[in-house]
Amino acid sequence: MTPSTVRTETAARTDAALPGAHSFTAALCGFLGSTAATTVVMVLLSAM
């Protein structure tokens, strides 16, 4: 293996890991947002 091949493989692995991280972050934000919205709705309904 030449040094350029090693660098390419490392870059490919790094790039492949990033979409998963972004996907996890998006899912976490969606979950927290929906949990907060549900909590607000429940508080408003209990105040009636």
Gaussian input, Z-matrix of N, CA and C with variables (Angstrom, degrees):
# hf/3-21g

backbone

0 1
 N
 C     1     B1
 C     2     B2     1     A1
 N     3     B3     2     A2     1     D1
 C     4     B4     3     A3     2     D2
 C     5     B5     4     A4     3     D3
 N     6     B6     5     A5     4     D4
 C     7     B7     6     A6     5     D5
 C     8     B8     7     A7     6     D6
 N     9     B9     8     A8     7     D7
 C    10    B10     9     A9     8     D8
 C    11    B11    10    A10     9     D9
 N    12    B12    11    A11    10    D10
 C    13    B13    12    A12    11    D11
 C    14    B14    13    A13    12    D12
 N    15    B15    14    A14    13    D13
 C    16    B16    15    A15    14    D14
 C    17    B17    16    A16    15    D15
 N    18    B18    17    A17    16    D16
 C    19    B19    18    A18    17    D17
 C    20    B20    19    A19    18    D18
 N    21    B21    20    A20    19    D19
 C    22    B22    21    A21    20    D20
 C    23    B23    22    A22    21    D21
 N    24    B24    23    A23    22    D22
 C    25    B25    24    A24    23    D23
 C    26    B26    25    A25    24    D24
 N    27    B27    26    A26    25    D25
 C    28    B28    27    A27    26    D26
 C    29    B29    28    A28    27    D27
 N    30    B30    29    A29    28    D28
 C    31    B31    30    A30    29    D29
 C    32    B32    31    A31    30    D30
 N    33    B33    32    A32    31    D31
 C    34    B34    33    A33    32    D32
 C    35    B35    34    A34    33    D33
 N    36    B36    35    A35    34    D34
 C    37    B37    36    A36    35    D35
 C    38    B38    37    A37    36    D36
 N    39    B39    38    A38    37    D37
 C    40    B40    39    A39    38    D38
 C    41    B41    40    A40    39    D39
 N    42    B42    41    A41    40    D40
 C    43    B43    42    A42    41    D41
 C    44    B44    43    A43    42    D42
 N    45    B45    44    A44    43    D43
 C    46    B46    45    A45    44    D44
 C    47    B47    46    A46    45    D45
 N    48    B48    47    A47    46    D46
 C    49    B49    48    A48    47    D47
 C    50    B50    49    A49    48    D48
 N    51    B51    50    A50    49    D49
 C    52    B52    51    A51    50    D50
 C    53    B53    52    A52    51    D51
 N    54    B54    53    A53    52    D52
 C    55    B55    54    A54    53    D53
 C    56    B56    55    A55    54    D54
 N    57    B57    56    A56    55    D55
 C    58    B58    57    A57    56    D56
 C    59    B59    58    A58    57    D57
 N    60    B60    59    A59    58    D58
 C    61    B61    60    A60    59    D59
 C    62    B62    61    A61    60    D60
 N    63    B63    62    A62    61    D61
 C    64    B64    63    A63    62    D62
 C    65    B65    64    A64    63    D63
 N    66    B66    65    A65    64    D64
 C    67    B67    66    A66    65    D65
 C    68    B68    67    A67    66    D66
 N    69    B69    68    A68    67    D67
 C    70    B70    69    A69    68    D68
 C    71    B71    70    A70    69    D69
 N    72    B72    71    A71    70    D70
 C    73    B73    72    A72    71    D71
 C    74    B74    73    A73    72    D72
 N    75    B75    74    A74    73    D73
 C    76    B76    75    A75    74    D74
 C    77    B77    76    A76    75    D75
 N    78    B78    77    A77    76    D76
 C    79    B79    78    A78    77    D77
 C    80    B80    79    A79    78    D78
 N    81    B81    80    A80    79    D79
 C    82    B82    81    A81    80    D80
 C    83    B83    82    A82    81    D81
 N    84    B84    83    A83    82    D82
 C    85    B85    84    A84    83    D83
 C    86    B86    85    A85    84    D84
 N    87    B87    86    A86    85    D85
 C    88    B88    87    A87    86    D86
 C    89    B89    88    A88    87    D87
 N    90    B90    89    A89    88    D88
 C    91    B91    90    A90    89    D89
 C    92    B92    91    A91    90    D90
 N    93    B93    92    A92    91    D91
 C    94    B94    93    A93    92    D92
 C    95    B95    94    A94    93    D93
 N    96    B96    95    A95    94    D94
 C    97    B97    96    A96    95    D95
 C    98    B98    97    A97    96    D96
 N    99    B99    98    A98    97    D97
 C   100   B100    99    A99    98    D98
 C   101   B101   100   A100    99    D99
 N   102   B102   101   A101   100   D100
 C   103   B103   102   A102   101   D101
 C   104   B104   103   A103   102   D102
 N   105   B105   104   A104   103   D103
 C   106   B106   105   A105   104   D104
 C   107   B107   106   A106   105   D105
 N   108   B108   107   A107   106   D106
 C   109   B109   108   A108   107   D107
 C   110   B110   109   A109   108   D108
 N   111   B111   110   A110   109   D109
 C   112   B112   111   A111   110   D110
 C   113   B113   112   A112   111   D111
 N   114   B114   113   A113   112   D112
 C   115   B115   114   A114   113   D113
 C   116   B116   115   A115   114   D114
 N   117   B117   116   A116   115   D115
 C   118   B118   117   A117   116   D116
 C   119   B119   118   A118   117   D117
 N   120   B120   119   A119   118   D118
 C   121   B121   120   A120   119   D119
 C   122   B122   121   A121   120   D120
 N   123   B123   122   A122   121   D121
 C   124   B124   123   A123   122   D122
 C   125   B125   124   A124   123   D123
 N   126   B126   125   A125   124   D124
 C   127   B127   126   A126   125   D125
 C   128   B128   127   A127   126   D126
 N   129   B129   128   A128   127   D127
 C   130   B130   129   A129   128   D128
 C   131   B131   130   A130   129   D129
 N   132   B132   131   A131   130   D130
 C   133   B133   132   A132   131   D131
 C   134   B134   133   A133   132   D132
 N   135   B135   134   A134   133   D133
 C   136   B136   135   A135   134   D134
 C   137   B137   136   A136   135   D135
 N   138   B138   137   A137   136   D136
 C   139   B139   138   A138   137   D137
 C   140   B140   139   A139   138   D138
 N   141   B141   140   A140   139   D139
 C   142   B142   141   A141   140   D140
 C   143   B143   142   A142   141   D141

   B1=1.4539
   B2=1.5249
   B3=1.2794
   B4=1.4605
   B5=1.5243
   B6=1.3145
   B7=1.4740
   B8=1.5277
   B9=1.3346
   B10=1.4705
   B11=1.5303
   B12=1.3372
   B13=1.4632
   B14=1.5259
   B15=1.3091
   B16=1.4662
   B17=1.5206
   B18=1.3163
   B19=1.4677
   B20=1.5272
   B21=1.3373
   B22=1.4656
   B23=1.5290
   B24=1.3310
   B25=1.4616
   B26=1.5253
   B27=1.3262
   B28=1.4551
   B29=1.5239
   B30=1.3231
   B31=1.4635
   B32=1.5300
   B33=1.3224
   B34=1.4588
   B35=1.5257
   B36=1.3246
   B37=1.4600
   B38=1.5303
   B39=1.3212
   B40=1.4608
   B41=1.5241
   B42=1.3189
   B43=1.4632
   B44=1.5209
   B45=1.3143
   B46=1.4570
   B47=1.5234
   B48=1.3372
   B49=1.4586
   B50=1.5281
   B51=1.3076
   B52=1.4630
   B53=1.5212
   B54=1.3419
   B55=1.4654
   B56=1.5286
   B57=1.3076
   B58=1.4523
   B59=1.5172
   B60=1.3224
   B61=1.4675
   B62=1.5178
   B63=1.3308
   B64=1.4611
   B65=1.5202
   B66=1.3189
   B67=1.4623
   B68=1.5181
   B69=1.3241
   B70=1.4587
   B71=1.5243
   B72=1.3153
   B73=1.4650
   B74=1.5198
   B75=1.3231
   B76=1.4669
   B77=1.5246
   B78=1.3215
   B79=1.4647
   B80=1.5217
   B81=1.3237
   B82=1.4632
   B83=1.5233
   B84=1.3192
   B85=1.4718
   B86=1.5194
   B87=1.3085
   B88=1.4636
   B89=1.5133
   B90=1.3155
   B91=1.4645
   B92=1.5211
   B93=1.3282
   B94=1.4698
   B95=1.5271
   B96=1.3174
   B97=1.4658
   B98=1.5117
   B99=1.3194
   B100=1.4589
   B101=1.5255
   B102=1.3220
   B103=1.4667
   B104=1.5255
   B105=1.3175
   B106=1.4716
   B107=1.5253
   B108=1.3209
   B109=1.4625
   B110=1.5202
   B111=1.3158
   B112=1.4612
   B113=1.5193
   B114=1.3194
   B115=1.4659
   B116=1.5260
   B117=1.3156
   B118=1.4663
   B119=1.5254
   B120=1.3174
   B121=1.4638
   B122=1.5281
   B123=1.3117
   B124=1.4722
   B125=1.5260
   B126=1.3292
   B127=1.4655
   B128=1.5263
   B129=1.3206
   B130=1.4642
   B131=1.5236
   B132=1.3205
   B133=1.4670
   B134=1.5253
   B135=1.3123
   B136=1.4627
   B137=1.5284
   B138=1.3360
   B139=1.4636
   B140=1.5247
   B141=1.3069
   B142=1.4786
   B143=1.5079
   A1=109.81
   A2=115.36
   A3=119.35
   A4=109.52
   A5=118.11
   A6=120.20
   A7=113.26
   A8=118.03
   A9=119.83
   A10=110.71
   A11=117.49
   A12=120.95
   A13=110.46
   A14=116.39
   A15=120.36
   A16=110.25
   A17=116.77
   A18=120.47
   A19=110.58
   A20=117.58
   A21=121.32
   A22=110.42
   A23=116.68
   A24=119.48
   A25=111.31
   A26=116.94
   A27=120.91
   A28=110.23
   A29=117.04
   A30=121.03
   A31=110.13
   A32=117.08
   A33=120.18
   A34=110.34
   A35=117.07
   A36=120.00
   A37=110.80
   A38=117.31
   A39=121.35
   A40=110.23
   A41=117.01
   A42=120.56
   A43=110.99
   A44=117.68
   A45=120.94
   A46=110.96
   A47=117.45
   A48=120.21
   A49=111.44
   A50=117.94
   A51=120.49
   A52=114.36
   A53=121.36
   A54=118.84
   A55=112.49
   A56=117.94
   A57=120.26
   A58=111.54
   A59=116.16
   A60=120.30
   A61=110.13
   A62=116.81
   A63=120.07
   A64=110.26
   A65=116.67
   A66=120.70
   A67=110.48
   A68=116.61
   A69=120.23
   A70=110.57
   A71=117.14
   A72=121.14
   A73=110.43
   A74=117.14
   A75=120.80
   A76=110.87
   A77=116.79
   A78=120.03
   A79=110.60
   A80=117.01
   A81=120.61
   A82=110.97
   A83=116.91
   A84=120.45
   A85=110.97
   A86=117.30
   A87=120.64
   A88=111.63
   A89=116.66
   A90=120.90
   A91=111.02
   A92=116.64
   A93=120.22
   A94=110.96
   A95=117.11
   A96=120.55
   A97=112.14
   A98=116.70
   A99=119.63
   A100=110.87
   A101=117.65
   A102=121.10
   A103=110.31
   A104=116.48
   A105=120.31
   A106=110.24
   A107=117.90
   A108=121.09
   A109=110.80
   A110=117.24
   A111=120.80
   A112=111.11
   A113=116.59
   A114=121.05
   A115=110.80
   A116=116.93
   A117=120.71
   A118=110.36
   A119=117.30
   A120=120.76
   A121=110.46
   A122=117.51
   A123=120.20
   A124=111.22
   A125=117.36
   A126=120.48
   A127=109.94
   A128=117.57
   A129=120.68
   A130=111.17
   A131=117.39
   A132=120.18
   A133=111.25
   A134=117.92
   A135=120.01
   A136=111.32
   A137=117.46
   A138=121.19
   A139=111.33
   A140=118.84
   A141=121.82
   A142=111.26
   D1=136.85
   D2=177.26
   D3=-91.67
   D4=159.75
   D5=179.32
   D6=-57.32
   D7=-33.95
   D8=179.98
   D9=-67.22
   D10=-35.03
   D11=177.69
   D12=-65.81
   D13=-41.67
   D14=179.59
   D15=-63.00
   D16=-43.77
   D17=179.69
   D18=-62.23
   D19=-41.58
   D20=-179.08
   D21=-64.37
   D22=-42.95
   D23=-179.72
   D24=-65.06
   D25=-39.61
   D26=178.95
   D27=-65.23
   D28=-42.69
   D29=179.41
   D30=-64.07
   D31=-39.50
   D32=-179.85
   D33=-65.32
   D34=-40.69
   D35=179.06
   D36=-65.92
   D37=-40.45
   D38=179.52
   D39=-64.53
   D40=-44.12
   D41=179.82
   D42=-65.89
   D43=-34.72
   D44=-179.16
   D45=-69.67
   D46=-28.68
   D47=-178.48
   D48=-77.73
   D49=-28.89
   D50=-174.94
   D51=-65.44
   D52=-43.75
   D53=178.80
   D54=-58.81
   D55=-36.31
   D56=177.68
   D57=-64.54
   D58=-38.63
   D59=179.11
   D60=-66.60
   D61=-42.73
   D62=179.25
   D63=-66.09
   D64=-38.05
   D65=179.14
   D66=-64.45
   D67=-42.13
   D68=178.70
   D69=-65.02
   D70=-41.63
   D71=179.29
   D72=-63.21
   D73=-43.07
   D74=179.01
   D75=-63.89
   D76=-41.42
   D77=179.30
   D78=-66.00
   D79=-40.21
   D80=179.11
   D81=-64.68
   D82=-43.51
   D83=178.09
   D84=-63.68
   D85=-40.81
   D86=177.77
   D87=-63.87
   D88=-42.11
   D89=179.18
   D90=-64.32
   D91=-47.03
   D92=-179.55
   D93=-65.35
   D94=-38.24
   D95=178.77
   D96=-64.97
   D97=-43.71
   D98=-179.82
   D99=-70.32
   D100=-33.76
   D101=176.76
   D102=-65.57
   D103=-43.31
   D104=178.81
   D105=-64.66
   D106=-42.72
   D107=179.91
   D108=-64.09
   D109=-41.54
   D110=178.23
   D111=-63.68
   D112=-40.83
   D113=178.60
   D114=-62.44
   D115=-43.63
   D116=179.15
   D117=-62.28
   D118=-44.29
   D119=179.54
   D120=-62.61
   D121=-43.06
   D122=-179.97
   D123=-64.76
   D124=-39.85
   D125=178.08
   D126=-64.80
   D127=-43.29
   D128=179.50
   D129=-64.54
   D130=-39.69
   D131=179.20
   D132=-68.64
   D133=-36.58
   D134=-179.72
   D135=-73.03
   D136=-21.78
   D137=179.44
   D138=-78.53
   D139=-15.31
   D140=-178.19
   D141=-75.05

